[in-house]
């Protein structure tokens, strides 16, 4: 990295959260946000980043959220946990099964899929774990609830679908207004770790929606409707019932359903929705909530 880019990165890191988020939103979404009176979906997500509900930290932490999921829908919907060590040692590595997933609990994209343990080394995973644990994820996008999460590494069972691939990610955006009326949108992220990841939106009847998200290309043809769609939606609603808005991520390989994560600030308020009118439409569904 050049010295100029390094200096720019340092300078951005010193900016106050409000200034940094305003600049980042302008770059990604195409306009400066109104953080005093937010109206669009992304503006209101930015507001959440700056004024998080105290509950967000424990429910965003990929380890502590398991207690919440267990109490709401049961242990059987949790991806089996292999290990959650204080540190990754050679002994821990040696005891891992032939296939697994390594993750960190305190941010996004800390995922290493290992289908064949013989193809990775302890040194490789140790270096990756050290790199992840050193990252202050709050500094990445100023989502303040991440500051309260203790950094941990953990290992889960590797889930595979019928084609021996990592299963699609069902991201269910669950909005609920004061009257109890719900607006639900389902994003399907396919081929997440492949060369052509795709993102497609559907309503609760599995009708395709003309919505694009961030960097994801749209699929050329609709995704197959999950056979257990009603159950996916029921589980998402049960996990979301205590909140006005949350995104519930689920997997549904081989007819089963597994919990992925809860996300209260999707895209950190800078994930562009296409067409732009969706940002305004969803903004009507998302209420600005004061912290409890």
ChimeraX commands (.cxc) that place a marker at each C-alpha (Angstrom):
marker #1 position 0.00,0.00,0.00 radius 0.5
marker #1 position 1.31,3.45,-0.91 radius 0.5
marker #1 position 2.11,6.03,1.74 radius 0.5
marker #1 position -0.69,8.30,0.49 radius 0.5
marker #1 position -3.30,5.54,0.85 radius 0.5
marker #1 position -1.97,4.70,4.29 radius 0.5
marker #1 position -2.28,8.33,5.38 radius 0.5
marker #1 position -5.80,8.57,3.96 radius 0.5
marker #1 position -6.76,5.42,5.89 radius 0.5
marker #1 position -5.33,6.86,9.12 radius 0.5
marker #1 position -7.16,10.15,8.54 radius 0.5
marker #1 position -10.48,8.36,7.98 radius 0.5
marker #1 position -9.94,6.39,11.16 radius 0.5
marker #1 position -9.67,9.64,13.13 radius 0.5
marker #1 position -12.95,11.08,11.83 radius 0.5
marker #1 position -15.89,11.28,14.26 radius 0.5
marker #1 position -18.52,8.61,13.66 radius 0.5
marker #1 position -21.12,11.03,12.28 radius 0.5
marker #1 position -18.69,12.49,9.77 radius 0.5
marker #1 position -17.28,9.12,8.73 radius 0.5
marker #1 position -20.74,7.60,8.22 radius 0.5
marker #1 position -21.97,10.60,6.25 radius 0.5
marker #1 position -19.00,10.39,3.89 radius 0.5
marker #1 position -19.26,6.61,3.55 radius 0.5
marker #1 position -23.00,6.80,2.85 radius 0.5
marker #1 position -22.40,9.46,0.20 radius 0.5
marker #1 position -19.80,7.23,-1.48 radius 0.5
marker #1 position -21.84,4.01,-1.39 radius 0.5
marker #1 position -25.45,5.18,-1.70 radius 0.5
marker #1 position -24.91,8.36,-3.69 radius 0.5
marker #1 position -26.16,11.08,-1.33 radius 0.5
marker #1 position -25.41,12.53,2.06 radius 0.5
marker #1 position -27.68,11.11,4.77 radius 0.5
marker #1 position -29.95,13.10,7.05 radius 0.5
marker #1 position -28.93,11.77,10.45 radius 0.5
marker #1 position -31.03,14.31,12.37 radius 0.5
marker #1 position -34.31,13.30,10.71 radius 0.5
marker #1 position -33.65,10.00,8.93 radius 0.5
marker #1 position -36.28,8.92,6.42 radius 0.5
marker #1 position -34.73,6.27,4.16 radius 0.5
marker #1 position -33.99,2.71,5.24 radius 0.5
marker #1 position -30.23,3.23,5.06 radius 0.5
marker #1 position -30.43,6.48,7.02 radius 0.5
marker #1 position -32.37,4.75,9.77 radius 0.5
marker #1 position -29.87,1.89,9.83 radius 0.5
marker #1 position -27.11,4.50,10.23 radius 0.5
marker #1 position -29.08,5.91,13.17 radius 0.5
marker #1 position -29.12,2.43,14.71 radius 0.5
marker #1 position -25.35,2.17,14.21 radius 0.5
marker #1 position -24.91,5.36,16.22 radius 0.5
marker #1 position -27.64,4.69,18.82 radius 0.5
marker #1 position -27.80,0.91,19.29 radius 0.5
marker #1 position -30.27,-0.80,21.57 radius 0.5
marker #1 position -28.28,-2.33,24.47 radius 0.5
marker #1 position -29.61,-5.76,23.47 radius 0.5
marker #1 position -27.87,-5.67,20.10 radius 0.5
marker #1 position -24.39,-6.63,21.32 radius 0.5
marker #1 position -25.29,-9.99,22.88 radius 0.5
marker #1 position -27.61,-10.86,19.99 radius 0.5
marker #1 position -25.05,-9.88,17.34 radius 0.5
marker #1 position -22.29,-11.89,19.05 radius 0.5
marker #1 position -22.40,-15.19,17.16 radius 0.5
marker #1 position -21.73,-17.16,20.34 radius 0.5
marker #1 position -23.90,-15.46,22.96 radius 0.5
marker #1 position -26.87,-15.27,20.55 radius 0.5
marker #1 position -27.09,-19.05,20.74 radius 0.5
marker #1 position -28.72,-18.76,24.18 radius 0.5
marker #1 position -31.44,-16.51,22.73 radius 0.5
marker #1 position -32.06,-18.89,19.82 radius 0.5
marker #1 position -32.16,-21.87,22.16 radius 0.5
marker #1 position -34.80,-20.17,24.33 radius 0.5
marker #1 position -36.92,-19.07,21.35 radius 0.5
marker #1 position -36.92,-22.03,18.98 radius 0.5
marker #1 position -34.79,-24.79,20.50 radius 0.5
marker #1 position -31.34,-26.35,20.33 radius 0.5
marker #1 position -32.12,-28.33,17.17 radius 0.5
marker #1 position -31.96,-25.20,15.01 radius 0.5
marker #1 position -28.42,-24.32,16.07 radius 0.5
marker #1 position -25.51,-25.41,13.88 radius 0.5
marker #1 position -23.61,-27.91,16.07 radius 0.5
marker #1 position -20.69,-26.26,17.81 radius 0.5
marker #1 position -17.40,-28.19,17.67 radius 0.5
marker #1 position -15.22,-25.93,19.83 radius 0.5
marker #1 position -15.05,-22.40,21.20 radius 0.5
marker #1 position -11.49,-22.25,22.57 radius 0.5
marker #1 position -9.94,-19.31,24.38 radius 0.5
marker #1 position -7.17,-19.57,21.79 radius 0.5
marker #1 position -6.36,-21.79,18.83 radius 0.5
marker #1 position -3.69,-24.28,19.84 radius 0.5
marker #1 position -2.16,-27.20,18.00 radius 0.5
marker #1 position -4.09,-29.54,20.27 radius 0.5
marker #1 position -7.38,-27.89,19.31 radius 0.5
marker #1 position -6.47,-28.09,15.62 radius 0.5
marker #1 position -5.53,-31.76,15.86 radius 0.5
marker #1 position -8.86,-32.58,17.50 radius 0.5
marker #1 position -10.94,-30.93,14.75 radius 0.5
marker #1 position -12.89,-33.25,12.42 radius 0.5
marker #1 position -11.99,-33.70,8.72 radius 0.5
marker #1 position -14.40,-30.91,7.70 radius 0.5
marker #1 position -15.54,-27.82,9.62 radius 0.5
marker #1 position -16.06,-24.06,9.51 radius 0.5
marker #1 position -13.90,-21.63,11.46 radius 0.5
marker #1 position -15.51,-18.31,12.42 radius 0.5
marker #1 position -15.03,-15.28,14.62 radius 0.5
marker #1 position -17.96,-14.04,16.67 radius 0.5
marker #1 position -17.44,-10.28,16.48 radius 0.5
marker #1 position -18.05,-9.21,12.89 radius 0.5
marker #1 position -18.98,-10.04,9.34 radius 0.5
marker #1 position -17.10,-12.20,6.81 radius 0.5
marker #1 position -14.94,-13.94,9.40 radius 0.5
marker #1 position -15.60,-17.35,7.85 radius 0.5
marker #1 position -13.20,-20.07,6.72 radius 0.5
marker #1 position -14.85,-23.13,5.15 radius 0.5
marker #1 position -12.69,-26.24,5.40 radius 0.5
marker #1 position -13.99,-29.21,3.42 radius 0.5
marker #1 position -10.75,-31.16,3.74 radius 0.5
marker #1 position -8.63,-30.60,6.83 radius 0.5
marker #1 position -5.61,-32.19,5.13 radius 0.5
marker #1 position -5.50,-29.18,2.80 radius 0.5
marker #1 position -4.93,-26.64,5.58 radius 0.5
marker #1 position -2.31,-26.35,8.28 radius 0.5
marker #1 position -2.44,-25.29,11.91 radius 0.5
marker #1 position -0.11,-22.41,11.06 radius 0.5
marker #1 position -2.45,-21.14,8.34 radius 0.5
marker #1 position -5.52,-21.17,10.55 radius 0.5
marker #1 position -3.62,-19.76,13.52 radius 0.5
marker #1 position -2.43,-16.82,11.44 radius 0.5
marker #1 position -5.96,-16.22,10.16 radius 0.5
marker #1 position -7.41,-16.41,13.66 radius 0.5
marker #1 position -4.82,-13.93,14.93 radius 0.5
marker #1 position -5.66,-11.57,12.07 radius 0.5
marker #1 position -9.41,-11.75,12.76 radius 0.5
marker #1 position -9.07,-11.29,16.50 radius 0.5
marker #1 position -6.97,-8.15,16.00 radius 0.5
marker #1 position -9.71,-6.42,13.99 radius 0.5
marker #1 position -11.87,-3.91,15.84 radius 0.5
marker #1 position -15.02,-4.41,13.78 radius 0.5
marker #1 position -16.58,-1.24,15.18 radius 0.5
marker #1 position -13.89,0.74,13.33 radius 0.5
marker #1 position -14.86,-0.87,10.00 radius 0.5
marker #1 position -18.30,0.75,9.75 radius 0.5
marker #1 position -18.85,2.44,13.15 radius 0.5
marker #1 position -21.56,0.03,14.27 radius 0.5
marker #1 position -21.21,0.92,17.94 radius 0.5
marker #1 position -22.74,-2.24,19.43 radius 0.5
marker #1 position -19.72,-4.22,18.19 radius 0.5
marker #1 position -17.55,-2.45,20.78 radius 0.5
marker #1 position -19.13,-4.54,23.55 radius 0.5
marker #1 position -18.38,-7.93,21.96 radius 0.5
marker #1 position -15.43,-9.93,23.29 radius 0.5
marker #1 position -13.47,-11.34,20.34 radius 0.5
marker #1 position -13.58,-15.15,20.08 radius 0.5
marker #1 position -12.80,-17.88,17.56 radius 0.5
marker #1 position -15.10,-20.87,17.25 radius 0.5
marker #1 position -15.67,-23.94,15.07 radius 0.5
marker #1 position -18.96,-25.26,13.70 radius 0.5
marker #1 position -20.09,-28.31,11.77 radius 0.5
marker #1 position -19.89,-27.75,8.02 radius 0.5
marker #1 position -23.34,-27.66,6.44 radius 0.5
marker #1 position -23.64,-28.85,2.83 radius 0.5
marker #1 position -26.63,-29.03,0.50 radius 0.5
marker #1 position -27.65,-31.81,-1.90 radius 0.5
marker #1 position -24.97,-30.78,-4.40 radius 0.5
marker #1 position -22.24,-30.87,-1.72 radius 0.5
marker #1 position -22.02,-27.06,-1.73 radius 0.5
marker #1 position -22.38,-24.52,1.05 radius 0.5
marker #1 position -26.16,-23.94,1.28 radius 0.5
marker #1 position -27.87,-20.74,0.21 radius 0.5
marker #1 position -28.32,-18.06,2.85 radius 0.5
marker #1 position -31.92,-16.96,3.45 radius 0.5
marker #1 position -31.83,-13.41,4.81 radius 0.5
marker #1 position -35.31,-12.54,6.02 radius 0.5
marker #1 position -35.92,-8.82,6.55 radius 0.5
marker #1 position -38.67,-8.60,9.14 radius 0.5
marker #1 position -40.43,-5.26,9.75 radius 0.5
marker #1 position -43.33,-4.81,12.19 radius 0.5
marker #1 position -45.23,-1.58,12.82 radius 0.5
marker #1 position -47.05,-0.48,15.97 radius 0.5
marker #1 position -50.33,-2.03,14.79 radius 0.5
marker #1 position -48.63,-5.40,14.36 radius 0.5
marker #1 position -48.69,-5.30,10.56 radius 0.5
marker #1 position -45.68,-7.05,9.08 radius 0.5
marker #1 position -43.63,-6.41,5.95 radius 0.5
marker #1 position -41.31,-9.28,5.11 radius 0.5
marker #1 position -38.74,-9.59,2.34 radius 0.5
marker #1 position -36.57,-12.63,1.68 radius 0.5
marker #1 position -33.11,-12.27,0.16 radius 0.5
marker #1 position -31.48,-15.44,-1.12 radius 0.5
marker #1 position -27.69,-15.25,-1.32 radius 0.5
marker #1 position -26.42,-18.08,-3.53 radius 0.5
marker #1 position -22.88,-19.32,-4.21 radius 0.5
marker #1 position -21.56,-17.14,-1.39 radius 0.5
marker #1 position -18.08,-18.58,-1.55 radius 0.5
marker #1 position -18.02,-19.19,-5.30 radius 0.5
marker #1 position -17.00,-17.10,-8.24 radius 0.5
marker #1 position -20.46,-15.66,-8.95 radius 0.5
marker #1 position -22.36,-14.90,-5.73 radius 0.5
marker #1 position -25.92,-13.80,-6.41 radius 0.5
marker #1 position -28.62,-12.00,-4.47 radius 0.5
marker #1 position -32.35,-12.31,-5.23 radius 0.5
marker #1 position -35.42,-11.03,-3.39 radius 0.5
marker #1 position -38.82,-12.66,-2.92 radius 0.5
marker #1 position -42.01,-11.92,-1.05 radius 0.5
marker #1 position -43.53,-14.38,1.42 radius 0.5
marker #1 position -45.36,-16.19,-1.42 radius 0.5
marker #1 position -42.04,-16.61,-3.27 radius 0.5
marker #1 position -42.87,-14.10,-5.98 radius 0.5
marker #1 position -39.63,-12.56,-7.34 radius 0.5
marker #1 position -39.17,-8.89,-6.44 radius 0.5
marker #1 position -37.40,-6.28,-8.54 radius 0.5
marker #1 position -34.83,-5.49,-5.86 radius 0.5
marker #1 position -31.05,-5.55,-6.13 radius 0.5
marker #1 position -28.67,-5.38,-3.19 radius 0.5
marker #1 position -25.15,-4.00,-3.02 radius 0.5
marker #1 position -22.53,-5.91,-4.99 radius 0.5
marker #1 position -24.69,-8.97,-5.69 radius 0.5
marker #1 position -25.73,-9.77,-9.26 radius 0.5
marker #1 position -29.23,-11.08,-9.86 radius 0.5
marker #1 position -29.85,-14.68,-10.93 radius 0.5
marker #1 position -30.99,-15.33,-14.51 radius 0.5
marker #1 position -33.86,-17.50,-13.29 radius 0.5
marker #1 position -35.73,-17.65,-9.95 radius 0.5
marker #1 position -34.42,-19.78,-7.12 radius 0.5
marker #1 position -36.51,-22.86,-6.36 radius 0.5
marker #1 position -39.12,-22.25,-3.69 radius 0.5
marker #1 position -38.02,-23.94,-0.44 radius 0.5
marker #1 position -40.32,-26.81,0.46 radius 0.5
marker #1 position -40.22,-25.66,4.08 radius 0.5
marker #1 position -40.87,-21.96,3.31 radius 0.5
marker #1 position -43.76,-21.63,5.83 radius 0.5
marker #1 position -41.51,-23.03,8.55 radius 0.5
marker #1 position -38.65,-20.70,7.57 radius 0.5
marker #1 position -40.98,-17.74,7.90 radius 0.5
marker #1 position -42.44,-18.98,11.19 radius 0.5
marker #1 position -38.99,-19.43,12.72 radius 0.5
marker #1 position -37.90,-15.98,11.48 radius 0.5
marker #1 position -40.99,-14.41,13.03 radius 0.5
marker #1 position -40.41,-16.11,16.37 radius 0.5
marker #1 position -36.82,-14.88,16.46 radius 0.5
marker #1 position -37.85,-11.37,15.39 radius 0.5
marker #1 position -40.91,-10.95,17.61 radius 0.5
marker #1 position -39.20,-8.75,20.22 radius 0.5
marker #1 position -37.98,-6.19,17.68 radius 0.5
marker #1 position -39.51,-3.66,15.31 radius 0.5
marker #1 position -36.96,-4.68,12.70 radius 0.5
marker #1 position -34.26,-7.32,12.42 radius 0.5
marker #1 position -32.80,-9.43,9.63 radius 0.5
marker #1 position -32.91,-13.13,10.47 radius 0.5
marker #1 position -30.44,-15.32,8.55 radius 0.5
marker #1 position -31.29,-19.00,8.13 radius 0.5
marker #1 position -30.04,-22.03,6.17 radius 0.5
marker #1 position -32.25,-24.82,4.86 radius 0.5
marker #1 position -30.07,-27.68,3.58 radius 0.5
marker #1 position -31.58,-31.09,2.92 radius 0.5
marker #1 position -34.95,-30.19,4.36 radius 0.5
marker #1 position -33.60,-29.00,7.71 radius 0.5
marker #1 position -33.42,-25.45,9.07 radius 0.5
marker #1 position -30.47,-23.89,10.88 radius 0.5
marker #1 position -29.98,-20.47,12.41 radius 0.5
marker #1 position -27.30,-18.23,10.94 radius 0.5
marker #1 position -27.35,-14.87,12.70 radius 0.5
marker #1 position -29.40,-11.84,13.73 radius 0.5
marker #1 position -28.45,-8.55,12.09 radius 0.5
marker #1 position -29.80,-5.26,13.41 radius 0.5
marker #1 position -27.79,-2.95,11.15 radius 0.5
marker #1 position -27.64,-4.77,7.76 radius 0.5
marker #1 position -25.06,-3.32,5.43 radius 0.5
marker #1 position -24.16,-0.77,8.13 radius 0.5
marker #1 position -26.49,1.71,6.43 radius 0.5
marker #1 position -24.40,1.96,3.26 radius 0.5
marker #1 position -25.67,-1.01,1.24 radius 0.5
marker #1 position -27.25,0.40,-1.89 radius 0.5
marker #1 position -30.70,-0.91,-2.81 radius 0.5
marker #1 position -31.77,-0.99,-6.43 radius 0.5
marker #1 position -33.93,0.73,-7.53 radius 0.5
marker #1 position -33.34,3.67,-5.22 radius 0.5
marker #1 position -37.07,3.91,-4.49 radius 0.5
marker #1 position -36.75,0.78,-2.32 radius 0.5
marker #1 position -34.56,2.74,0.13 radius 0.5
marker #1 position -37.45,5.18,0.61 radius 0.5
marker #1 position -40.14,2.47,0.70 radius 0.5
marker #1 position -38.36,0.43,3.34 radius 0.5
marker #1 position -37.70,3.62,5.26 radius 0.5
marker #1 position -41.45,3.87,5.84 radius 0.5
marker #1 position -41.43,0.44,7.48 radius 0.5
marker #1 position -38.46,1.05,9.77 radius 0.5
marker #1 position -39.13,3.13,12.87 radius 0.5
marker #1 position -36.45,5.14,14.64 radius 0.5
marker #1 position -36.36,3.55,18.07 radius 0.5
marker #1 position -34.82,4.98,21.17 radius 0.5
marker #1 position -32.56,2.64,23.16 radius 0.5
marker #1 position -34.33,0.73,25.93 radius 0.5
marker link #1:1,2 radius 0.2
marker link #1:2,3 radius 0.2
marker link #1:3,4 radius 0.2
marker link #1:4,5 radius 0.2
marker link #1:5,6 radius 0.2
marker link #1:6,7 radius 0.2
marker link #1:7,8 radius 0.2
marker link #1:8,9 radius 0.2
marker link #1:9,10 radius 0.2
marker link #1:10,11 radius 0.2
marker link #1:11,12 radius 0.2
marker link #1:12,13 radius 0.2
marker link #1:13,14 radius 0.2
marker link #1:14,15 radius 0.2
marker link #1:15,16 radius 0.2
marker link #1:16,17 radius 0.2
marker link #1:17,18 radius 0.2
marker link #1:18,19 radius 0.2
marker link #1:19,20 radius 0.2
marker link #1:20,21 radius 0.2
marker link #1:21,22 radius 0.2
marker link #1:22,23 radius 0.2
marker link #1:23,24 radius 0.2
marker link #1:24,25 radius 0.2
marker link #1:25,26 radius 0.2
marker link #1:26,27 radius 0.2
marker link #1:27,28 radius 0.2
marker link #1:28,29 radius 0.2
marker link #1:29,30 radius 0.2
marker link #1:30,31 radius 0.2
marker link #1:31,32 radius 0.2
marker link #1:32,33 radius 0.2
marker link #1:33,34 radius 0.2
marker link #1:34,35 radius 0.2
marker link #1:35,36 radius 0.2
marker link #1:36,37 radius 0.2
marker link #1:37,38 radius 0.2
marker link #1:38,39 radius 0.2
marker link #1:39,40 radius 0.2
marker link #1:40,41 radius 0.2
marker link #1:41,42 radius 0.2
marker link #1:42,43 radius 0.2
marker link #1:43,44 radius 0.2
marker link #1:44,45 radius 0.2
marker link #1:45,46 radius 0.2
marker link #1:46,47 radius 0.2
marker link #1:47,48 radius 0.2
marker link #1:48,49 radius 0.2
marker link #1:49,50 radius 0.2
marker link #1:50,51 radius 0.2
marker link #1:51,52 radius 0.2
marker link #1:52,53 radius 0.2
marker link #1:53,54 radius 0.2
marker link #1:54,55 radius 0.2
marker link #1:55,56 radius 0.2
marker link #1:56,57 radius 0.2
marker link #1:57,58 radius 0.2
marker link #1:58,59 radius 0.2
marker link #1:59,60 radius 0.2
marker link #1:60,61 radius 0.2
marker link #1:61,62 radius 0.2
marker link #1:62,63 radius 0.2
marker link #1:63,64 radius 0.2
marker link #1:64,65 radius 0.2
marker link #1:65,66 radius 0.2
marker link #1:66,67 radius 0.2
marker link #1:67,68 radius 0.2
marker link #1:68,69 radius 0.2
marker link #1:69,70 radius 0.2
marker link #1:70,71 radius 0.2
marker link #1:71,72 radius 0.2
marker link #1:72,73 radius 0.2
marker link #1:73,74 radius 0.2
marker link #1:74,75 radius 0.2
marker link #1:75,76 radius 0.2
marker link #1:76,77 radius 0.2
marker link #1:77,78 radius 0.2
marker link #1:78,79 radius 0.2
marker link #1:79,80 radius 0.2
marker link #1:80,81 radius 0.2
marker link #1:81,82 radius 0.2
marker link #1:82,83 radius 0.2
marker link #1:83,84 radius 0.2
marker link #1:84,85 radius 0.2
marker link #1:85,86 radius 0.2
marker link #1:86,87 radius 0.2
marker link #1:87,88 radius 0.2
marker link #1:88,89 radius 0.2
marker link #1:89,90 radius 0.2
marker link #1:90,91 radius 0.2
marker link #1:91,92 radius 0.2
marker link #1:92,93 radius 0.2
marker link #1:93,94 radius 0.2
marker link #1:94,95 radius 0.2
marker link #1:95,96 radius 0.2
marker link #1:96,97 radius 0.2
marker link #1:97,98 radius 0.2
marker link #1:98,99 radius 0.2
marker link #1:99,100 radius 0.2
marker link #1:100,101 radius 0.2
marker link #1:101,102 radius 0.2
marker link #1:102,103 radius 0.2
marker link #1:103,104 radius 0.2
marker link #1:104,105 radius 0.2
marker link #1:105,106 radius 0.2
marker link #1:106,107 radius 0.2
marker link #1:107,108 radius 0.2
marker link #1:108,109 radius 0.2
marker link #1:109,110 radius 0.2
marker link #1:110,111 radius 0.2
marker link #1:111,112 radius 0.2
marker link #1:112,113 radius 0.2
marker link #1:113,114 radius 0.2
marker link #1:114,115 radius 0.2
marker link #1:115,116 radius 0.2
marker link #1:116,117 radius 0.2
marker link #1:117,118 radius 0.2
marker link #1:118,119 radius 0.2
marker link #1:119,120 radius 0.2
marker link #1:120,121 radius 0.2
marker link #1:121,122 radius 0.2
marker link #1:122,123 radius 0.2
marker link #1:123,124 radius 0.2
marker link #1:124,125 radius 0.2
marker link #1:125,126 radius 0.2
marker link #1:126,127 radius 0.2
marker link #1:127,128 radius 0.2
marker link #1:128,129 radius 0.2
marker link #1:129,130 radius 0.2
marker link #1:130,131 radius 0.2
marker link #1:131,132 radius 0.2
marker link #1:132,133 radius 0.2
marker link #1:133,134 radius 0.2
marker link #1:134,135 radius 0.2
marker link #1:135,136 radius 0.2
marker link #1:136,137 radius 0.2
marker link #1:137,138 radius 0.2
marker link #1:138,139 radius 0.2
marker link #1:139,140 radius 0.2
marker link #1:140,141 radius 0.2
marker link #1:141,142 radius 0.2
marker link #1:142,143 radius 0.2
marker link #1:143,144 radius 0.2
marker link #1:144,145 radius 0.2
marker link #1:145,146 radius 0.2
marker link #1:146,147 radius 0.2
marker link #1:147,148 radius 0.2
marker link #1:148,149 radius 0.2
marker link #1:149,150 radius 0.2
marker link #1:150,151 radius 0.2
marker link #1:151,152 radius 0.2
marker link #1:152,153 radius 0.2
marker link #1:153,154 radius 0.2
marker link #1:154,155 radius 0.2
marker link #1:155,156 radius 0.2
marker link #1:156,157 radius 0.2
marker link #1:157,158 radius 0.2
marker link #1:158,159 radius 0.2
marker link #1:159,160 radius 0.2
marker link #1:160,161 radius 0.2
marker link #1:161,162 radius 0.2
marker link #1:162,163 radius 0.2
marker link #1:163,164 radius 0.2
marker link #1:164,165 radius 0.2
marker link #1:165,166 radius 0.2
marker link #1:166,167 radius 0.2
marker link #1:167,168 radius 0.2
marker link #1:168,169 radius 0.2
marker link #1:169,170 radius 0.2
marker link #1:170,171 radius 0.2
marker link #1:171,172 radius 0.2
marker link #1:172,173 radius 0.2
marker link #1:173,174 radius 0.2
marker link #1:174,175 radius 0.2
marker link #1:175,176 radius 0.2
marker link #1:176,177 radius 0.2
marker link #1:177,178 radius 0.2
marker link #1:178,179 radius 0.2
marker link #1:179,180 radius 0.2
marker link #1:180,181 radius 0.2
marker link #1:181,182 radius 0.2
marker link #1:182,183 radius 0.2
marker link #1:183,184 radius 0.2
marker link #1:184,185 radius 0.2
marker link #1:185,186 radius 0.2
marker link #1:186,187 radius 0.2
marker link #1:187,188 radius 0.2
marker link #1:188,189 radius 0.2
marker link #1:189,190 radius 0.2
marker link #1:190,191 radius 0.2
marker link #1:191,192 radius 0.2
marker link #1:192,193 radius 0.2
marker link #1:193,194 radius 0.2
marker link #1:194,195 radius 0.2
marker link #1:195,196 radius 0.2
marker link #1:196,197 radius 0.2
marker link #1:197,198 radius 0.2
marker link #1:198,199 radius 0.2
marker link #1:199,200 radius 0.2
marker link #1:200,201 radius 0.2
marker link #1:201,202 radius 0.2
marker link #1:202,203 radius 0.2
marker link #1:203,204 radius 0.2
marker link #1:204,205 radius 0.2
marker link #1:205,206 radius 0.2
marker link #1:206,207 radius 0.2
marker link #1:207,208 radius 0.2
marker link #1:208,209 radius 0.2
marker link #1:209,210 radius 0.2
marker link #1:210,211 radius 0.2
marker link #1:211,212 radius 0.2
marker link #1:212,213 radius 0.2
marker link #1:213,214 radius 0.2
marker link #1:214,215 radius 0.2
marker link #1:215,216 radius 0.2
marker link #1:216,217 radius 0.2
marker link #1:217,218 radius 0.2
marker link #1:218,219 radius 0.2
marker link #1:219,220 radius 0.2
marker link #1:220,221 radius 0.2
marker link #1:221,222 radius 0.2
marker link #1:222,223 radius 0.2
marker link #1:223,224 radius 0.2
marker link #1:224,225 radius 0.2
marker link #1:225,226 radius 0.2
marker link #1:226,227 radius 0.2
marker link #1:227,228 radius 0.2
marker link #1:228,229 radius 0.2
marker link #1:229,230 radius 0.2
marker link #1:230,231 radius 0.2
marker link #1:231,232 radius 0.2
marker link #1:232,233 radius 0.2
marker link #1:233,234 radius 0.2
marker link #1:234,235 radius 0.2
marker link #1:235,236 radius 0.2
marker link #1:236,237 radius 0.2
marker link #1:237,238 radius 0.2
marker link #1:238,239 radius 0.2
marker link #1:239,240 radius 0.2
marker link #1:240,241 radius 0.2
marker link #1:241,242 radius 0.2
marker link #1:242,243 radius 0.2
marker link #1:243,244 radius 0.2
marker link #1:244,245 radius 0.2
marker link #1:245,246 radius 0.2
marker link #1:246,247 radius 0.2
marker link #1:247,248 radius 0.2
marker link #1:248,249 radius 0.2
marker link #1:249,250 radius 0.2
marker link #1:250,251 radius 0.2
marker link #1:251,252 radius 0.2
marker link #1:252,253 radius 0.2
marker link #1:253,254 radius 0.2
marker link #1:254,255 radius 0.2
marker link #1:255,256 radius 0.2
marker link #1:256,257 radius 0.2
marker link #1:257,258 radius 0.2
marker link #1:258,259 radius 0.2
marker link #1:259,260 radius 0.2
marker link #1:260,261 radius 0.2
marker link #1:261,262 radius 0.2
marker link #1:262,263 radius 0.2
marker link #1:263,264 radius 0.2
marker link #1:264,265 radius 0.2
marker link #1:265,266 radius 0.2
marker link #1:266,267 radius 0.2
marker link #1:267,268 radius 0.2
marker link #1:268,269 radius 0.2
marker link #1:269,270 radius 0.2
marker link #1:270,271 radius 0.2
marker link #1:271,272 radius 0.2
marker link #1:272,273 radius 0.2
marker link #1:273,274 radius 0.2
marker link #1:274,275 radius 0.2
marker link #1:275,276 radius 0.2
marker link #1:276,277 radius 0.2
marker link #1:277,278 radius 0.2
marker link #1:278,279 radius 0.2
marker link #1:279,280 radius 0.2
marker link #1:280,281 radius 0.2
marker link #1:281,282 radius 0.2
marker link #1:282,283 radius 0.2
marker link #1:283,284 radius 0.2
marker link #1:284,285 radius 0.2
marker link #1:285,286 radius 0.2
marker link #1:286,287 radius 0.2
marker link #1:287,288 radius 0.2
marker link #1:288,289 radius 0.2
marker link #1:289,290 radius 0.2
marker link #1:290,291 radius 0.2
marker link #1:291,292 radius 0.2
view
